[in-house]
Amino acid sequence: MTKTGYVTKTSLIYLLTLTDLCINGFADYNPLPDIESWVPYVWIGTQVAIQILNLLLIFLLFFSTYLFQVGLISEVIREFRAILYVMLLYLVVYGIYAGVKLSLFAGQGIKQDNLWNETSFLALSIIQKITALGYYGMLLSTTLRLGETKWYQRGPWVAKYANLAVTARRNLSEQK
């Protein structure tokens, strides 16, 4: 087994994550008081698209592992469930944050300059930014972990499951 497209997929994840980080840094701060009304929608749509693409790329990395290719999908999911939970958490937190931001823009007609006067937006912005840092860190560490050769080789997994089978047989014979 080989790491099919590992460098390409991780490079895309890093590029998308850097783009998301930049948008996170600039989306809520605009020095221009008369910002076009469509710009916040573009920022939000771009960040949602980036999160979905990162999730797809993580699954593409999963698909190229030896475990996934031999049908041990539950083992891959179990080993990497933390990133899946973090990605889901970040998507939910970002969705709430974006919903509040858009409701302030569209529903209440608040301009970009006055967003920071809204306590709910300020609190959600802080929570979203902190969650984003955890998401970025976990995403990047997962891509590095998926770069380890053990995920693409047959030997370590066959040895692990062979030892489990021998132990199970020994336990059954001792019970009789």
Secondary structure per residue as TSV (DSSP state, phi and psi in degrees):
chain	resnum	aa	ss	phi	psi
A	1	M	-	360.0	147.4
A	2	T	-	-128.6	164.6
A	3	K	-	-82.4	80.6
A	4	T	T	-66.3	111.0
A	5	G	T	68.5	20.7
A	6	Y	H	-58.0	-48.2
A	7	V	H	-63.9	-41.7
A	8	T	H	-63.5	-47.3
A	9	K	H	-65.1	-43.9
A	10	T	H	-69.2	-35.3
A	11	S	H	-62.0	-41.6
A	12	L	H	-64.3	-41.8
A	13	I	H	-61.3	-44.3
A	14	Y	H	-64.5	-41.8
A	15	L	H	-64.8	-44.8
A	16	L	H	-64.5	-39.5
A	17	T	H	-67.0	-40.4
A	18	L	H	-63.9	-40.6
A	19	T	H	-62.8	-44.4
A	20	D	H	-62.3	-41.2
A	21	L	H	-61.7	-43.8
A	22	C	H	-64.3	-43.2
A	23	I	H	-63.2	-41.8
A	24	N	H	-58.6	-36.5
A	25	G	H	-74.5	-31.2
A	26	F	H	-106.8	-18.3
A	27	A	T	-65.1	-34.8
A	28	D	T	-94.5	-4.3
A	29	Y	-	-118.1	122.0
A	30	N	-	-137.0	115.7
A	31	P	S	-71.6	-14.8
A	32	L	-	-88.5	118.4
A	33	P	T	-68.6	-27.9
A	34	D	T	-104.3	57.8
A	35	I	-	-64.1	142.5
A	36	E	-	-61.2	146.1
A	37	S	T	-70.2	-19.5
A	38	W	T	-87.9	-14.6
A	39	V	H	-61.0	-45.3
A	40	P	H	-60.1	-33.5
A	41	Y	H	-67.4	-36.8
A	42	V	H	-66.4	-45.0
A	43	W	H	-58.8	-48.3
A	44	I	H	-64.8	-45.9
A	45	G	H	-61.5	-39.0
A	46	T	H	-65.2	-43.2
A	47	Q	H	-67.0	-38.3
A	48	V	H	-64.1	-43.4
A	49	A	H	-61.5	-40.6
A	50	I	H	-63.2	-42.9
A	51	Q	H	-63.3	-41.4
A	52	I	H	-66.7	-43.4
A	53	L	H	-63.1	-40.5
A	54	N	H	-62.5	-40.0
A	55	L	H	-62.9	-44.0
A	56	L	H	-63.4	-40.8
A	57	L	H	-66.9	-37.2
A	58	I	H	-62.2	-43.3
A	59	F	H	-66.0	-35.6
A	60	L	H	-63.2	-36.8
A	61	L	H	-65.6	-40.0
A	62	F	H	-60.2	-43.0
A	63	F	H	-60.5	-28.9
A	64	S	T	-88.8	0.3
A	65	T	S	-76.9	155.6
A	66	Y	H	-60.4	-43.6
A	67	L	H	-58.3	-44.4
A	68	F	H	-67.0	-40.8
A	69	Q	H	-68.8	-25.4
A	70	V	T	-96.8	4.6
A	71	G	T	95.9	7.7
A	72	L	-	-91.2	55.5
A	73	I	H	-62.6	-40.5
A	74	S	H	-61.9	-33.0
A	75	E	H	-66.7	-42.7
A	76	V	H	-63.7	-46.5
A	77	I	H	-62.7	-41.0
A	78	R	H	-63.9	-42.5
A	79	E	H	-67.1	-30.8
A	80	F	T	-119.3	26.3
A	81	R	H	-66.9	-28.3
A	82	A	H	-59.9	-44.5
A	83	I	H	-66.7	-34.9
A	84	L	H	-66.6	-40.3
A	85	Y	H	-65.7	-43.0
A	86	V	H	-65.0	-40.8
A	87	M	H	-63.6	-41.9
A	88	L	H	-65.4	-44.3
A	89	L	H	-59.0	-46.8
A	90	Y	H	-64.0	-39.7
A	91	L	H	-62.7	-41.3
A	92	V	H	-66.9	-47.8
A	93	V	H	-61.6	-43.6
A	94	Y	H	-65.6	-38.1
A	95	G	H	-61.8	-42.9
A	96	I	H	-64.9	-46.6
A	97	Y	H	-58.8	-48.1
A	98	A	H	-65.1	-38.6
A	99	G	H	-62.2	-43.6
A	100	V	H	-65.5	-43.2
A	101	K	H	-60.9	-45.9
A	102	L	H	-68.8	-34.5
A	103	S	I	-68.5	-32.6
A	104	L	I	-68.8	-39.7
A	105	F	I	-69.5	-58.6
A	106	A	I	-80.3	-44.9
A	107	G	I	-74.6	-46.0
A	108	Q	T	-104.0	-6.4
A	109	G	-	69.4	23.7
A	110	I	-	-75.6	135.3
A	111	K	-	-83.1	162.1
A	112	Q	G	-53.2	-40.5
A	113	D	G	-62.6	-31.1
A	114	N	G	-97.0	3.1
A	115	L	G	-58.2	-39.2
A	116	W	G	-70.5	-11.6
A	117	N	G	-81.5	-12.5
A	118	E	-	-88.7	118.5
A	119	T	H	-61.7	-41.2
A	120	S	H	-62.9	-41.2
A	121	F	H	-67.3	-42.8
A	122	L	H	-60.2	-47.0
A	123	A	H	-63.6	-46.1
A	124	L	H	-66.1	-34.8
A	125	S	H	-64.2	-42.6
A	126	I	H	-64.9	-45.5
A	127	I	H	-61.9	-42.9
A	128	Q	H	-64.3	-41.5
A	129	K	H	-66.9	-40.5
A	130	I	H	-67.1	-43.5
A	131	T	H	-62.0	-38.7
A	132	A	H	-61.2	-40.8
A	133	L	H	-62.5	-42.8
A	134	G	H	-63.3	-40.8
A	135	Y	H	-62.0	-47.5
A	136	Y	H	-61.6	-46.4
A	137	G	H	-62.1	-46.0
A	138	M	H	-65.3	-39.8
A	139	L	H	-63.5	-46.1
A	140	L	H	-69.1	-37.9
A	141	S	H	-69.0	-32.7
A	142	T	H	-66.7	-40.8
A	143	T	H	-64.9	-36.9
A	144	L	H	-67.1	-40.3
A	145	R	H	-64.6	-37.8
A	146	L	T	-71.9	-8.3
A	147	G	T	-83.9	-9.4
A	148	E	S	-68.0	140.1
A	149	T	G	-66.9	-23.0
A	150	K	G	-60.4	-26.8
A	151	W	G	-74.1	-12.6
A	152	Y	G	-117.4	2.8
A	153	Q	-	-110.2	149.7
A	154	R	S	-79.3	-41.5
A	155	G	H	-51.1	-54.7
A	156	P	H	-60.6	-34.8
A	157	W	H	-78.6	-36.9
A	158	V	H	-65.0	-42.4
A	159	A	H	-63.1	-42.2
A	160	K	H	-62.4	-47.8
A	161	Y	H	-76.1	-26.5
A	162	A	H	-67.0	-42.0
A	163	N	H	-63.5	-39.2
A	164	L	H	-63.2	-40.2
A	165	A	H	-66.4	-41.9
A	166	V	H	-64.0	-44.1
A	167	T	H	-62.7	-41.6
A	168	A	H	-64.3	-43.1
A	169	R	H	-64.4	-40.4
A	170	R	H	-63.5	-43.6
A	171	N	H	-64.7	-37.5
A	172	L	H	-66.5	-42.7
A	173	S	H	-67.8	-32.9
A	174	E	H	-70.4	-31.1
A	175	Q	H	-72.0	-25.9
A	176	K	-	-81.6	360.0
